[in-house]
């Protein structure tokens, strides 16, 4: 069965309110798992958290929320470990072929959002679901209220985003295509008047040229 961005969102929603356990990915918490994880990651399994009260519940860490979806047939079934997709939060970001700074994030449910060492799942409407930590569990937070720095499309799923496609025609002259939204970003290419391109997203009056992998100002293109 194909894994999709919409499926990831539904999986994340089903985990709301469940506990966070570092190093887990949809496992069922029990005494054996606790002892194993405490030995593996003693700094995350200290006495301040009553782990035994969470036995019998499904548990994840931040990137484990994504792995739990990838490795489980449903939101409640036992995950099957896949070494080829076992990456850290930072490793997941580096694996994303489509990614950028948070101000360029497309409004697509299932896009991943990142800060250093942490990842959440954007669910649309300005909200994120994240396995935030042992003190919080899996929670829904406002995108703007958390220190997210980057976004990326998970490389292991298909995006059924329904994104509007823009057809761009470059205006007369030459125009810079940049690595981000705004003239402060580096130039990745230069395009000439009359050239045509497809764009899958727009942000701040700029358009992303899919085939080049960079952004062009809306002042330089005619859009249809």
N, C-alpha and C positions, 0 to 999 in steps of 0.2 A: 504494500500500500504506500502510495506516495506521501511524503511528509510535506506539509505546506505551511505558509505563514499563518493562515487562518486556523489551522489545526494547532499550531503552537500557542496562539492566543487562547483558544478554548482550553487547552491543557493547563496553561498558566492560571486561568480563572478558576479552574477546578481545584487548584492547590492553595487558594487563598485561605489564610488562617492556620495553615499547617506549620509545624516547627521547621526551623533551620538546623541542620546538622552539617558541620563542615566535612567535606569529602564524600558526600552522598548524592544520589541522583535518582531519587524515587524509591529508595529502599524502604522496607518496613522496619521501623525502629524496634529493637529488642535488646535484651541484656548482652547477647553475643555481639551484636553490631556495636553497642556502646563500648564494650571492652576492647574490641578491635580498633575502633576509631580513636579511643583514648590513648592506646598504645602508639598508634600511628601519628596522631596529632595532639599530644598532651596539652599544648598551649590553648587549644580550643575546647577542651572538655574538662574544665575546672569545676570545682564544687559549687560555684555560685549559681549554676543552672541545675534544676531538678530534672535531669534527663529521664529518670525512671517514670516520671509522670507522663512522659510522651511515648512510652512504649505502645506499640500497636498502630501508630500513626505513620503516614507516608512522610518522608523527610528528604530535603534537598539542601545543597548550598547554592550559591548564585548561578554559577555555570551549570550546576547539576539540574537546575530547573529546565534548562535547554536540553541537556543530555537525557533527562527523564522523559521528555517528549520524544526525542529521537529513538530511544532504546525501549520504549514501551508500546504495546499495542493499543492501550487505552490509558485513561487518566488514573486508573486504579490497578492495572495489571503490573506484575513484577517486571522490572527492566532487565534486559539482556545486554550485558557489557559489550562494548565495541571499542577495541583498542585504537582503531583507526580514527575515531572521533573523540578520543579522550584527551582534551586540551584544557588548559587553564582559561580563565576569563580573558587574560591578555592574549593567550594563544588563539582563542576564538576570534578576537578582533583582528589579529594579523592574518587569519585565514580568510576573512571577508574580502572578496574580490571587489565588491562595491561598498565603499565606506567613505567617511568624511568627517569633518568637524560638526559638532552638534547643531550649529546654526544653519547648516545645509541639509538637515535631515528631512527626507520626504515624509509626508503624512500617510504612512503605510503601516497598518497594524501588522505586528510580527517582526518589524525591524528591531534589531538589538541596539541597546544604548549602553555606553561604556564610560566608566571612569577607571583610573589606574587600579587594576586588580579586582574589578567588580563589573558585573553585567546585569542588565534588566531587560524585560520584554515590553516594548511599546505596544499598547493595546488599542490606541486610537483615542481621539477626544482629549488629548493632552495628558493621558495617564499611562503609567508604567506599573507592571507587576514585577516585583523583585524579591528574591530570597535575601533579605537585608542583613541578617545576622542572628546569632543565638538569642539576643534580647528582643528581637522583633518577629522573627518567623517570616512567612511569605505574606507580603503586604502590597496594597495598591497605593501608589504615591503620585503626586503631580510631577510631571516632567520638569516644569520650571522651578520646582522647589528643591531639586536634588542636583548635585554637582556633576552632572553628566558632561563629558567632553567630546565624545565621538559617537557615531552611529555606524552600523554595518548590517548588511544583509547576510543572515546566517548561510554559510556555504553549503550546508547539508540539506536544505529544504528548497522547494519550489515556491516562488512568490506569485500567488494569484491576486495581484494587487489591484487590478482594474485601473491601473494608472493611465491617465489621459496621455496620449501621444501628441506631441507638438511637431509640426513641420516647420523648420526654420529655413529661411532664405537670407543669406548674408547680404547686407547692404553694400553699396559702392565703397571701395577702398579696401584696406586691410584691417583686420580686427584680431586682438589678442584673445586666446583661449587660456584661461587660468586654472590653477589647481583648486581654487576655492572661490567662494562668492565675495567679490570685491577686488579692487586693484592692488591691495596689499599682498595678494597671493602671486606666486611665481607663474611665469608664462610657460605653458606646456606645448602650445602650437600657435600658429598664425593662419587665419583663413582669409579668403579673398571674396570680394563681391560676386554674387551670382551662385556661389556654392550652396548646396542644399544639404541639410542634415535632419536627423530625427532626434527629438529630445523627450525623455521620459519624466523629467521633473524640473520644477522651477522654484527659485527661492530668492527673495529680496530683489526682484526685477532682473534676475539673471536666469539663464537657461543652461541646463547640463546637456552637452553634446555626447550622446551615447557612444558613438564610434571613435571619438577622440579621448573621452574620459576626462573632460574638463568643462569649465563654465565660461559662457560668453555673456556680456552685457546685453540686456534687451534693447539697448540703443543701437546695437549693431546688426539686428536681425528683424526681418518681417516674419510674423508668426501667423500660422493658420492651423 
